[in-house]
Every structure is written in C-alpha cells, then in structure tokens.
Amino acid sequence: ALGAGFGIGTSGSALAAATAEKPEIFSRAVITLILAEALAIYALVTALLLVLQAR
C-alpha cells in the first residue's frame, strides 16, 4: 500500500499541474490516478485474504 500511496501522490500532483496548463487533458490523465488506486484496492483484498486464510 506504500507504493500505491506514492503513486497516487506523484500522479496526483502532476495531474494538478498539467490540468492547470491544459484542462482538456484531465480525462486522459486521470487514468494513471485510477490505476494507482486500483493497486491499493488489490493490496487490501490480498491482505484480507491472507489474514482470513491464516485463521
């Protein structure tokens, strides 16, 4: 989840700067943010499966 947080922070800050200059690229640029969020969700699901399997 640490890598996902780093990806979200990095791409979020770049997205804000790029959107300030060219607002029309927002819809394409937000995809990187969505992919980083998906990575965090996959990590959460994997962690829950491992914890529940250990019981």
ZALOGU-512268 format. One record per atom (N, C-alpha, C, O, CB): residue number from 1; residue in one letter; chain; atom name; x, y, z. Coordinates in pm, 1 decimal, always signed. Each point is the difference from the previous one (the first is absolute). Glycine has a CB too. Layout:
% ZALOGU-512268
NUM, A, A, CA, X, Y, Z
...
***
This chain:
% ZALOGU-512268
1, A, A, N, +82.5, -118.7, +0.0
1, A, A, CA, -82.5, +118.7, +0.0
1, A, A, C, +87.5, +125.9, +0.0
1, A, A, O, -44.6, +108.3, -37.8
1, A, A, CB, -137.1, -234.9, +158.8
2, L, A, N, +304.8, +110.2, -78.6
2, L, A, CA, +89.8, +115.5, +1.4
2, L, A, C, +31.9, +46.0, -142.4
2, L, A, O, +4.0, +119.9, -27.6
2, L, A, CB, +94.1, -199.9, +245.2
3, G, A, N, -75.8, -14.9, -307.0
3, G, A, CA, +26.0, +33.6, -139.8
3, G, A, C, -119.8, +65.3, -66.0
3, G, A, O, +14.5, +91.7, -80.9
3, G, A, CB, +144.6, -281.0, +69.7
4, A, A, N, -278.4, +141.2, +46.4
4, A, A, CA, -121.8, +59.3, -55.6
4, A, A, C, -16.3, +143.7, +47.7
4, A, A, O, -39.0, +87.7, -77.1
4, A, A, CB, -68.2, -314.6, +68.3
5, G, A, N, +136.9, +250.3, +135.3
5, G, A, CA, -8.2, +136.2, +52.6
5, G, A, C, +99.2, +93.2, -67.8
5, G, A, O, -31.4, +115.4, -29.3
5, G, A, CB, -43.6, -208.8, +246.9
6, F, A, N, +194.7, +42.2, -242.3
6, F, A, CA, +100.3, +80.5, -70.8
6, F, A, C, -46.2, +30.0, -142.1
6, F, A, O, +15.2, +112.2, -48.3
6, F, A, CB, +167.2, -214.9, +187.9
7, G, A, N, -238.9, +2.3, -206.5
7, G, A, CA, -49.2, +19.9, -136.6
7, G, A, C, -114.2, +99.3, -6.3
7, G, A, O, -6.8, +82.5, -91.1
7, G, A, CB, +76.4, -313.3, +38.4
8, I, A, N, -159.3, +222.8, +150.0
8, I, A, CA, -113.0, +92.8, +4.9
8, I, A, C, +49.6, +142.6, +23.2
8, I, A, O, -46.9, +93.9, -64.4
8, I, A, CB, -102.2, -277.6, +152.2
9, G, A, N, +243.4, +199.2, +3.5
9, G, A, CA, +52.8, +133.4, +28.9
9, G, A, C, +74.8, +60.2, -117.5
9, G, A, O, -18.1, +117.2, -33.0
9, G, A, CB, +34.5, -182.9, +269.9
10, T, A, N, +67.5, -15.0, -299.7
10, T, A, CA, +78.5, +48.4, -113.4
10, T, A, C, -88.2, +34.0, -119.5
10, T, A, O, +10.7, +108.0, -58.0
10, T, A, CB, +181.0, -245.9, +137.3
11, S, A, N, -279.2, +43.7, -115.3
11, S, A, CA, -84.0, +26.2, -117.4
11, S, A, C, -105.3, +106.0, +29.3
11, S, A, O, -39.4, +73.7, -90.4
11, S, A, CB, +76.9, -308.6, +14.5
12, G, A, N, -83.4, +243.9, +199.1
12, G, A, CA, -97.4, +103.4, +35.2
12, G, A, C, +58.0, +139.4, -10.0
12, G, A, O, -66.0, +92.2, -48.0
12, G, A, CB, -44.1, -254.5, +197.5
13, S, A, N, +232.9, +177.9, -104.5
13, S, A, CA, +63.1, +131.1, -8.3
13, S, A, C, +31.1, +37.2, -144.5
13, S, A, O, -16.5, +115.5, -39.2
13, S, A, CB, +112.9, -150.0, +267.3
14, A, A, N, -51.4, -62.9, -307.8
14, A, A, CA, +25.6, +26.8, -141.6
14, A, A, C, -130.4, +28.3, -74.2
14, A, A, O, -4.2, +84.0, -90.0
14, A, A, CB, +207.7, -231.2, +99.3
15, L, A, N, -309.8, +76.7, +29.0
15, L, A, CA, -130.3, +21.8, -63.0
15, L, A, C, -51.0, +141.1, +27.2
15, L, A, O, -54.1, +65.2, -89.3
15, L, A, CB, +3.4, -309.7, +112.2
16, A, A, N, +68.0, +291.0, +99.6
16, A, A, CA, -44.8, +135.3, +33.8
16, A, A, C, +77.6, +105.3, -79.0
16, A, A, O, -58.0, +97.2, -48.4
16, A, A, CB, -3.9, -177.4, +278.0
17, A, A, N, +192.4, +60.6, -242.3
17, A, A, CA, +81.5, +96.7, -74.5
17, A, A, C, -33.1, -2.0, -149.1
17, A, A, O, -9.2, +105.2, -63.3
17, A, A, CB, +191.5, -132.5, +232.9
18, A, A, N, -200.3, -92.1, -225.3
18, A, A, CA, -29.0, -10.1, -143.5
18, A, A, C, -138.9, +52.8, -32.3
18, A, A, O, -19.9, +63.3, -103.6
18, A, A, CB, +171.4, -261.2, +88.9
19, T, A, N, -247.3, +172.3, +102.7
19, T, A, CA, -136.1, +46.9, -23.3
19, T, A, C, -8.4, +152.0, +10.1
19, T, A, O, -83.4, +62.1, -65.9
19, T, A, CB, -4.5, -278.8, +155.3
20, A, A, N, +173.2, +276.5, -7.7
20, A, A, CA, +1.2, +146.1, +10.1
20, A, A, C, +43.6, +62.9, -132.2
20, A, A, O, -48.2, +106.9, -37.6
20, A, A, CB, +97.9, -124.3, +283.7
21, E, A, N, +41.8, -49.7, -316.5
21, E, A, CA, +47.5, +53.5, -127.4
21, E, A, C, -92.1, -35.6, -116.3
21, E, A, O, -29.3, +84.4, -84.7
21, E, A, CB, +260.8, -99.8, +172.6
22, K, A, N, -277.8, -111.6, -91.8
22, K, A, CA, -85.9, -46.3, -110.2
22, K, A, C, -117.1, -78.3, +58.1
22, K, A, O, +11.1, -121.3, +17.8
22, K, A, CB, +186.4, +111.2, -177.5
23, P, A, N, -308.5, +75.2, +189.5
23, P, A, CA, -114.0, -67.9, +62.5
23, P, A, C, -59.9, -113.0, -83.9
23, P, A, O, -65.7, -88.5, +54.8
23, P, A, CB, +18.9, +301.5, +58.7
24, E, A, N, +67.9, -211.6, -243.9
24, E, A, CA, -61.3, -102.3, -85.1
24, E, A, C, +64.6, -137.8, +14.8
24, E, A, O, -56.6, -98.2, -48.1
24, E, A, CB, -0.6, +279.2, -110.8
25, I, A, N, +174.0, -191.9, +223.7
25, I, A, CA, +64.5, -130.3, +16.1
25, I, A, C, -39.4, -70.2, +129.4
25, I, A, O, +50.9, -108.1, +29.5
25, I, A, CB, +138.1, +194.5, -163.6
26, F, A, N, -278.1, -26.8, +210.9
26, F, A, CA, -35.3, -57.3, +129.8
26, F, A, C, -53.5, -141.7, -11.8
26, F, A, O, +42.1, -87.9, +75.2
26, F, A, CB, -90.9, +316.5, +5.4
27, S, A, N, -42.1, -252.4, -172.3
27, S, A, CA, -64.1, -131.5, -8.5
27, S, A, C, +99.2, -109.7, -36.8
27, S, A, O, -14.2, -113.2, +46.1
27, S, A, CB, -197.9, +226.2, -111.3
28, R, A, N, +311.3, -82.1, -16.1
28, R, A, CA, +101.0, -100.9, -34.2
28, R, A, C, +103.1, -16.0, +110.9
28, R, A, O, +48.7, -110.6, +23.3
28, R, A, CB, -81.7, +163.9, -264.8
29, A, A, N, +66.4, +54.2, +309.4
29, A, A, CA, +104.5, -5.4, +101.8
29, A, A, C, -48.0, -64.0, +129.7
29, A, A, O, +81.2, -51.6, +76.9
29, A, A, CB, +18.1, +254.6, -178.5
30, V, A, N, -228.7, -200.4, +126.9
30, V, A, CA, -50.9, -55.5, +124.8
30, V, A, C, +8.6, -153.0, +1.0
30, V, A, O, -15.0, -62.0, +105.3
30, V, A, CB, -138.1, +259.8, -84.2
31, I, A, N, +176.9, -258.5, -136.4
31, I, A, CA, +11.4, -145.8, -7.6
31, I, A, C, +116.7, -49.6, +85.1
31, I, A, O, -11.7, -104.6, +63.9
31, I, A, CB, -87.1, +109.0, -295.1
32, T, A, N, +210.7, +67.6, +233.6
32, T, A, CA, +113.2, -42.7, +83.1
32, T, A, C, -36.7, +2.1, +147.4
32, T, A, O, +44.5, -85.0, +77.2
32, T, A, CB, +114.1, +172.6, -249.4
33, L, A, N, -238.7, +8.5, +210.3
33, L, A, CA, -45.0, +7.7, +138.7
33, L, A, C, -90.9, -118.0, +33.0
33, L, A, O, +9.3, -57.2, +108.6
33, L, A, CB, +8.3, +308.0, -115.8
34, I, A, N, -103.7, -286.5, -84.4
34, I, A, CA, -90.3, -113.5, +20.6
34, I, A, C, +78.6, -130.2, +10.8
34, I, A, O, -33.8, -85.5, +82.0
34, I, A, CB, -147.1, +206.5, -207.5
35, L, A, N, +284.8, -137.4, +44.4
35, L, A, CA, +80.8, -121.7, +6.7
35, L, A, C, +73.5, -11.4, +133.8
35, L, A, O, +11.9, -109.6, +54.8
35, L, A, CB, +15.1, +118.2, -303.8
36, A, A, N, +21.5, +101.9, +301.0
36, A, A, CA, +65.9, -2.8, +130.4
36, A, A, C, -100.0, -33.4, +110.1
36, A, A, O, +33.8, -71.7, +94.2
36, A, A, CB, +134.2, +239.9, -175.3
37, E, A, N, -290.0, -117.5, +70.8
37, E, A, CA, -104.5, -33.1, +97.4
37, E, A, C, -33.4, -148.6, -6.4
37, E, A, O, -20.3, -63.8, +103.3
37, E, A, CB, -73.2, +296.8, -122.2
38, A, A, N, +87.8, -287.8, -101.7
38, A, A, CA, -30.7, -142.4, -15.8
38, A, A, C, +107.7, -85.9, +64.7
38, A, A, O, -30.2, -105.3, +56.2
38, A, A, CB, -91.5, +155.1, -269.6
39, L, A, N, +245.7, -6.2, +206.2
39, L, A, CA, +109.0, -73.0, +63.3
39, L, A, C, -20.6, -7.4, +150.8
39, L, A, O, +24.4, -104.3, +60.7
39, L, A, CB, +130.7, +177.7, -243.6
40, A, A, N, -199.3, +34.9, +243.3
40, A, A, CA, -26.4, +1.0, +143.8
40, A, A, C, -115.6, -92.7, +35.1
40, A, A, O, +4.2, -67.5, +102.8
40, A, A, CB, +81.1, +302.5, -90.1
41, I, A, N, -187.6, -239.1, -95.9
41, I, A, CA, -114.0, -88.3, +26.1
41, I, A, C, +43.0, -146.0, -11.2
41, I, A, O, -39.8, -82.2, +82.6
41, I, A, CB, -119.2, +257.8, -169.8
42, Y, A, N, +239.8, -209.3, -13.8
42, Y, A, CA, +49.8, -137.2, -13.7
42, Y, A, C, +84.7, -39.2, +120.8
42, Y, A, O, -8.6, -113.4, +47.0
42, Y, A, CB, +6.0, +137.8, -297.2
43, A, A, N, +83.2, +66.8, +300.2
43, A, A, CA, +81.9, -28.4, +117.8
43, A, A, C, -87.5, -25.2, +122.0
43, A, A, O, +29.8, -88.7, +80.0
43, A, A, CB, +154.5, +229.8, -174.6
44, L, A, N, -291.2, -64.8, +109.9
44, L, A, CA, -91.0, -19.1, +112.3
44, L, A, C, -69.2, -135.4, -8.2
44, L, A, O, -9.3, -71.1, +100.1
44, L, A, CB, -25.5, +318.5, -87.8
45, V, A, N, -13.1, -283.3, -129.7
45, V, A, CA, -67.3, -129.0, -17.2
45, V, A, C, +96.6, -114.7, +26.6
45, V, A, O, -36.4, -97.5, +65.8
45, V, A, CB, -119.2, +200.2, -234.3
46, T, A, N, +277.5, -92.5, +118.6
46, T, A, CA, +100.2, -103.7, +23.2
46, T, A, C, +32.2, -13.1, +148.0
46, T, A, O, +11.4, -111.4, +51.2
46, T, A, CB, +83.6, +154.7, -278.0
47, A, A, N, -80.2, +68.0, +295.5
47, A, A, CA, +28.9, -3.6, +143.1
47, A, A, C, -114.6, -63.7, +77.6
47, A, A, O, +23.3, -79.3, +91.2
47, A, A, CB, +118.1, +283.9, -116.3
48, L, A, N, -263.9, -170.6, -10.2
48, L, A, CA, -114.8, -60.6, +68.2
48, L, A, C, -6.8, -149.8, -24.7
48, L, A, O, -29.0, -76.4, +92.1
48, L, A, CB, -94.1, +292.1, -113.1
49, L, A, N, +149.2, -258.6, -101.1
49, L, A, CA, -0.7, -143.0, -29.8
49, L, A, C, +107.9, -73.8, +77.4
49, L, A, O, -23.7, -110.5, +48.8
49, L, A, CB, -65.6, +161.4, -275.3
50, L, A, N, +206.4, +8.0, +238.4
50, L, A, CA, +108.1, -63.8, +75.2
50, L, A, C, -32.3, -9.2, +148.6
50, L, A, O, +28.7, -101.2, +63.9
50, L, A, CB, +133.6, +187.0, -232.2
51, V, A, N, -221.6, +18.9, +223.1
51, V, A, CA, -35.2, -0.6, +142.3
51, V, A, C, -108.9, -102.4, +27.8
51, V, A, O, +7.4, -73.8, +98.2
51, V, A, CB, +55.7, +315.9, -80.9
52, L, A, N, -163.2, -246.6, -102.4
52, L, A, CA, -109.3, -94.6, +21.1
52, L, A, C, +44.4, -143.7, -22.5
52, L, A, O, -53.1, -91.1, +63.5
52, L, A, CB, -107.5, +267.7, -133.0
53, Q, A, N, +255.5, -198.7, -18.0
53, Q, A, CA, +50.1, -134.2, -26.0
53, Q, A, C, +88.0, -48.5, +115.5
53, Q, A, O, +7.8, -120.3, +24.8
53, Q, A, CB, -17.2, +165.8, -272.2
54, A, A, N, +74.7, +45.1, +317.1
54, A, A, CA, +88.8, -36.5, +110.2
54, A, A, C, -76.3, -49.1, +121.9
54, A, A, O, +57.1, -68.4, +85.0
54, A, A, CB, +105.2, +235.4, -168.6
55, R, A, N, -289.1, -133.6, +93.5
55, R, A, CA, -79.1, -42.1, +116.2
55, R, A, C, -29.4, -141.8, -6.4
55, R, A, O, -65.7, -53.5, +89.3
55, R, A, CB, -31.6, +270.9, -71.6
***
